[in-house]
Amino acid sequence: PNVDRSLNYIILFRLVVWGHACLALSLFGIVGNIITIIVLVSPSLRIISTNMYLIALSCSNILFLLIFIPSYPIRYLLGYSAYITKQPVLTVEILLTRLPTTVVYNTIL
């Protein structure tokens, strides 16, 4: 019984941290980077080379977050629902665990 309770707490913790919190922070980061790009693309700011670098950095961050969302938050949200309902693991979740994201992450970083 204690092992089951501990496992439930661990899975719930992963759901909250890796599922909900990471998804919210990722979406907030995407919106923030889009706002940064919109501001820095204005003609008066576009001529400064540092701003061009910041635009490229924001684009890279958006790409990273778009790849991060299915890799972690969505995977944990799907996994939790499958665990609670005692259903078999979805094909989408298996696919998400097998994506070679490390190479893409390192390239973007």
N, C-alpha and C positions, 0 to 999 in steps of 0.2 A: 504493500500500500504506500509506503513512504517513497519508494522508487517511482511509482506512478505519479505521485504528487510532485516530486522534484522534476520529473520529466515534463509534466504539464507547466510548471513554472518556467522552465527553461524555454519551452516552445512558445509560451506566452510572451516572455521577454524578447525572444527573437522576433516575434510578430510585431511588438511595439517598436523596438529599436530598428531592426533591419527592414521591417515592413512599412509601418506608418511614418515613423520619423524620417527615415531615409527618403521615402517617396515625397514627403512634404518638403524636405530640404532640397531635394533634386529639382522639384518643380519651381521652388522659390529661386534656385540658382539659375535655371533656364530663363525665367522671367527677368531676373536681374541682369543677366548677360545680354538679353535682347534689348533691354532699356539702355544698357551701356553702348551697344552697337548703334542704336538709333541716335543717341546723343553725339557719339564720336564721328558719325558719318556726315554731320552737318558741314557745309563747305568751309566755314571759318576754322574748324578744328581738324579737318582732314589733311591740311597741309603740313601739320607737325608730324614728324616721323615717329615720335613716341606714341602718338594716338593711333597710327597705323599698326604698330606693334600690339597695342592694347585691343584693337579690333580683332586682330588675328588670334590673340589669346582668348578673347571672349568666344570666338567661333570654335576654337579648340575645346574650351570648357563645355560649350553646348553639346558638341559631338560626344565628349566623354560622358556627360550626364545622360544623353539619349541612349548610350550603350549601357550605362550603369543601371538604369531603371529596370530593364527586363532581366538583367543579370542578378540583382539582389532583391529589391523591394517586391517586384511582381512574383518572383520565385517563392519568397517567404509567405506572401499573402496566399498564393495558391496552395502551398504546402500546408499551411495552417488549416485552411478550409477542408482539405482532403483528410488531415489528421483528425479533426473534430468529427467529421461525418463518417469516418472509418471507410472511406471510399478508396479505391486504388489510385495510385499516383497518375496524374494526367500526362498524356503524351507531351503536352506543351512544357510541363515542368521538367520532364526528362530531357527534352530538347534544350531548355534553358541551362540545365546543369552541364550539358556537353558542349556548349558553345566555346570556341577557343578565344575567349575574351582577353586573356592575359597579353597576348601579342598585340592586340589592338590597343589595349590600355597603355602599354609601354610605348607604342608608337605615338599615340596622342600626347602622352605626358612628355 
